Amino acid sequence: PGCVLTAEEQSLADLLINDPGQQRASLTCNPILSEVARARAEDLGQRNYFDHVNPDGYGPNYLVQEAGYTLPDWYFQEIDSNNIESLAGGFGNAQLAWDALLDSESHRIHVLGENEFFVEQLEYGIGYAFIEDSQYHYYWVILTARH
């Protein structure tokens, strides 16, 4: 089965794929990455934290592998590692979240595939959550990865 994205998630996916600065030749939505990204966005809001490592000490590399996505064995293997995730919080729509990611050099390099490491990550997942009773209310997660 393919990815089923919400309207908000699809808006961010469109920006990711169609940005004139995108260095990847193609991007394909991966259902596991999408599922983990959405769960991450919801978790950020429900547990009211904003970090690549969740309160249980797990980072995105571990979380996607636990969900069944196999990362290359040369990716960081520590449980709190992140080679694949960008986060944005507090932005009420996809365009604002995207602009904020591009304004941060490390996030821009990730989402646009501006180096050899990230340009090979051709699969993606997007997560979005609105959690009213939380610090940032709006949570956006972009995962890009490869096998």
Disulfide bonds with the S-S distance in Angstrom:
Cys3-Cys29 2.15
